[in-house]
């Protein structure tokens, strides 16, 4: 396993084929997501990657934001072979730093069923008033 990793917010460095495979085949939240949908999501979002010292992408995260008041951290994924090397922490730290430096966002939300411990390290917590948040699911078919 490589010993050094690099964080980037350069969308041009995203390996779209790899990210699509990870999310559509290996994630629990985006299983079956089409390539066209994934490409549109990348194009409409801030994107982040972690690359190893052989320049292979080993992690990905995406933020949906207006850049002013609100951000949604999503599609955080670390290659199974690279897990356990701090890549998830590096992604979250890099995303938070990028949002601090490049926006006035004061609220970042996310959803997780498997990594609440990771996000809690960075100040994420269950909503103090979850009854105020609502969700509408749209049946597309």
C-alpha positions as CSV (number, residue, x, y, z in Angstrom):
1,X,0.0,0.0,0.0
2,X,1.3,3.5,-0.9
3,X,2.6,5.5,2.0
4,X,1.6,9.0,1.1
5,X,-1.7,10.6,0.0
6,X,-2.7,13.9,-1.5
7,X,-6.0,15.8,-1.2
8,X,-7.3,17.8,-4.1
9,X,-10.4,19.9,-4.9
10,X,-9.6,19.8,-8.7
11,X,-12.6,18.4,-10.5
12,X,-10.3,17.6,-13.5
13,X,-8.5,15.0,-11.4
14,X,-11.7,13.0,-10.7
15,X,-11.6,9.5,-12.3
16,X,-15.3,9.5,-13.3
17,X,-15.3,5.9,-14.4
18,X,-13.9,4.8,-11.0
19,X,-16.2,7.0,-9.0
20,X,-19.2,5.8,-10.9
21,X,-18.2,2.1,-10.3
22,X,-17.6,2.7,-6.6
23,X,-20.9,4.5,-6.1
24,X,-23.1,2.5,-8.4
25,X,-21.7,-0.9,-7.5
26,X,-20.2,-0.7,-4.0
27,X,-22.0,2.0,-2.0
28,X,-25.3,1.3,-0.2
29,X,-26.8,4.7,-1.0
30,X,-26.2,5.1,-4.7
31,X,-26.3,1.5,-5.9
32,X,-27.5,1.4,-9.5
33,X,-27.0,5.1,-10.1
34,X,-26.5,5.7,-13.8
35,X,-23.3,7.1,-15.3
36,X,-25.3,10.1,-16.7
37,X,-26.7,10.9,-13.3
38,X,-23.3,10.6,-11.7
39,X,-21.6,12.8,-14.3
40,X,-24.4,15.4,-13.8
41,X,-23.9,15.3,-10.1
42,X,-20.1,15.8,-10.4
43,X,-20.7,18.7,-12.8
44,X,-23.1,20.4,-10.5
45,X,-21.0,20.0,-7.3
46,X,-17.7,20.7,-5.6
47,X,-15.6,17.5,-5.9
48,X,-12.7,16.2,-3.8
49,X,-10.3,13.3,-4.2
50,X,-7.5,11.6,-2.5
51,X,-4.7,10.2,-4.7
52,X,-1.9,7.9,-3.6
53,X,1.8,8.3,-4.4
54,X,1.2,6.3,-7.6
55,X,-1.4,8.9,-8.7
56,X,-4.3,6.5,-8.3
57,X,-7.5,7.9,-6.9
58,X,-8.3,6.2,-3.6
59,X,-11.1,8.4,-2.2
60,X,-13.9,10.7,-3.3
61,X,-16.3,13.2,-1.7
62,X,-18.8,15.6,-3.2
63,X,-20.5,18.7,-1.7
64,X,-23.7,20.3,-3.0
65,X,-23.7,23.9,-1.9
66,X,-24.7,27.4,-2.8
67,X,-21.3,28.5,-1.4
68,X,-23.0,31.0,0.8
69,X,-25.3,29.5,3.5
70,X,-25.6,25.7,3.1
71,X,-23.7,22.6,2.1
72,X,-24.5,18.9,1.8
73,X,-21.6,16.5,2.2
74,X,-22.3,13.4,0.2
75,X,-20.9,10.5,-1.8
76,X,-17.9,10.0,0.5
77,X,-16.2,6.9,-0.5
78,X,-12.8,5.3,0.2
79,X,-11.5,2.4,-2.0
80,X,-11.8,-0.8,0.0
81,X,-8.1,-1.6,-0.6
82,X,-7.1,1.8,0.9
83,X,-9.3,1.8,4.0
84,X,-7.6,2.0,7.4
85,X,-5.0,4.6,6.2
86,X,-6.7,7.8,7.3
87,X,-8.2,8.6,3.9
88,X,-11.7,9.2,5.3
89,X,-10.3,11.6,7.8
90,X,-8.2,13.3,5.1
91,X,-11.3,13.8,2.9
92,X,-13.4,15.3,5.7
93,X,-10.6,17.6,6.9
94,X,-9.9,18.7,3.4
95,X,-13.5,19.4,2.6
96,X,-14.1,21.4,5.8
97,X,-11.0,23.4,5.2
98,X,-12.0,24.1,1.6
99,X,-15.4,25.3,2.7
100,X,-13.9,27.5,5.4
101,X,-11.5,29.1,2.9
102,X,-13.8,29.4,-0.1
103,X,-17.3,30.1,1.2
104,X,-19.3,31.6,4.0
105,X,-21.2,28.4,4.6
106,X,-22.3,28.0,8.2
107,X,-24.3,24.8,8.0
108,X,-23.0,21.5,6.6
109,X,-25.3,18.5,6.6
110,X,-24.8,14.9,5.8
111,X,-26.5,11.5,6.2
112,X,-24.7,8.3,7.3
113,X,-25.6,5.0,8.7
114,X,-22.1,3.6,9.0
115,X,-19.6,6.4,9.7
116,X,-21.1,8.6,12.4
117,X,-18.0,8.2,14.6
118,X,-15.8,9.6,11.8
119,X,-18.0,12.7,11.3
120,X,-18.5,13.2,15.1
121,X,-14.7,13.9,15.4
122,X,-15.3,17.0,13.2
123,X,-18.2,18.4,15.1
124,X,-21.1,16.7,13.2
125,X,-23.9,15.7,15.5
126,X,-27.5,14.6,15.2
127,X,-29.8,17.6,14.7
128,X,-30.9,19.2,17.9
129,X,-34.4,19.6,16.4
130,X,-34.9,16.8,13.8
131,X,-38.7,17.5,13.8
132,X,-38.0,20.7,11.7
133,X,-36.3,18.8,8.9
134,X,-38.6,17.2,6.3
135,X,-37.9,15.0,3.3
136,X,-39.9,14.4,0.1
137,X,-39.1,11.4,-1.9
138,X,-40.1,11.5,-5.6
139,X,-41.1,8.3,-7.2
140,X,-39.5,8.2,-10.6
141,X,-40.6,5.0,-11.7
